């Protein structure tokens, strides 16, 4: 922990919620050249920092969103190059503040400022000279505060910028302005300060418009061809005082901007022109959008006037996939874009409406997929620290969302939620176990299990206390198989799968994984959690499985989970597999699962010998299915299987998003089963190459930048079922090749070409 001498400072005036803070100081003389300068900085709100007129970093929306009550992250920047060559010159340190998550709107009830009423900055600049002398510049009462060009800023509602108020003089020496005021010391517990574990948010791409046109209502619309997250950079010139308004949305409805799914989020940026050539970029907000509506543009809008700037936590892309079916390839791309859009400091549910919360169930379902597509180990390790912090304050309960702003919403307005009083709930709370385990499998890094073991055990122990006398987790509120496609639009809780069945089998899985973790780490709790798992298995079979192997509620999801989690013995597993396949066929190979069952249904079919049904489910194009949204032009994964109806109208439910990654969890099956690459040991220290061609696909390939180096698998099938397989393993990595109908083959590092035979019926 640094030796802090800074204090949190807040401006004496709020200045439209976007104040500027500055401090000008002369460098100490007589100590030679500056050899190193380091800035430690954070804020209550979001900040952008400048030193001698230049940005300190290319990051945006720092310090992001964490469980501020216990964790406020700070950034460390090497700013040596920004001090220049003159060690005697004055230094100007400037900080621009915005509301961000700390003071902006959060949740769907219209509330704001749940963490505090005042914005504040906390910074400490250490300048080291050639003779070893260190000069420290800190935030304190000597700073001043003034107005910026930002008139309003909110993550949900957008940003207003008046270019007539722009003046960079505040970043230069000698700045004096009577509008500027003093600052006062705010409240900050230094014990909450913690360095980032995960990556910062940055601009990661730019997307040009693909079309500009006039709608039937006479509105100017712009299509960027991709549903994305970020904002628009605008180049414009017009008479001073002209107002240009940009409204954002994910879809069109009746050839106009489809804004109803935004609910109360305005998603609107407003720019007031200076009369000169202006460039606007609203960096204190973000939007989820593919389309923009432009109002008030001076003259004719040209495509080159607008650029969509994509922002996300900076993640390295690691996993690729493609196959002979272009619709499946688009589904995979949609999952990639959904990850990019929703991994914005917190793994959110959606990036566009008045929500954007860290729903635990979404990431519990999607982590295996995300960990293949991107290197997310530090991103999620950071978030898991918030999970643990929230648990410590809630007697082990894992909240519906992390950071848990809903508890603050309810504290302010007890009637604000339509849910019962929160407690542990299956899948959602299981994220405390499933996410670290998935990271361990993907990366082979024990730190995540060591760091989270207390959180993992606290979750299972909490659930133990909630069980009924029968040993079932059939008490309290459950999301169950949320968004089962048969549930009515207005009530996504009404799934076919019995919520007690879902919850109990999820407890079995979590207890089993915690026992495995205890064994791996050498903790003495292993026996306890194995006993919990076995008791849960016994109760599940006794109360939920009848003599014919039918599971209570007889729904696709209950069989998929029971099979995938291994709660059944071999005979019952076979019975469950047969019944699962029957239900899938009776449903015409349309999706019949929600958030709980969808990540596991294709695996359950595969392991019980129904690969053809798994492929038929994957390749179904009618609604509900994975490919239906693709046929409707989707470029991200939808929240609902029918977020848009076949006639092009938006689902009538109040809760409808077109960028939700959870139902895209099938891409994990694409990687492991279709392309055929999975870890035999955590972190791909040893790999399983086991492609299972089917569905008429003639080729597939995947590659992964594993912790040990690049791994690649590709296969093709010729007429008659002749299979050609190519595998590349990095130095020090071995594997097992498992082809249909053949004995396993051991392979070592290097490139391998193998052949086999696939049943003609599958190709």
Helices and strands as residue ranges (DSSP letters): E 9-11, G 15-17, E 20-26, E 34-44, E 46-51, E 54-55, E 72-78, G 80-83, E 90-98, H 100-103, E 120-129, E 134-138, E 144-146, E 150-154, E 158-162, G 163-165, G 168-171, E 183-185, G 190-192, E 193-195, E 201-208, E 211-214, E 220-237, E 243-249, E 251-253, E 256-258, G 260-262, E 268-272, E 277-281, E 287-295, G 303-305, E 306-313, E 319-323, H 326-342, H 360-373, H 377-392, H 405-412, H 431-443, H 447-464, H 499-521, H 526-544, H 556-565, H 570-586, H 595-598, H 601-607, H 611-619, H 628-631, G 662-666, H 667-669, I 670-675, E 677-679, G 682-684, E 686-689, E 699-706, E 709-717, E 722-729, E 734-737, E 745-747, E 750-757, G 760-762
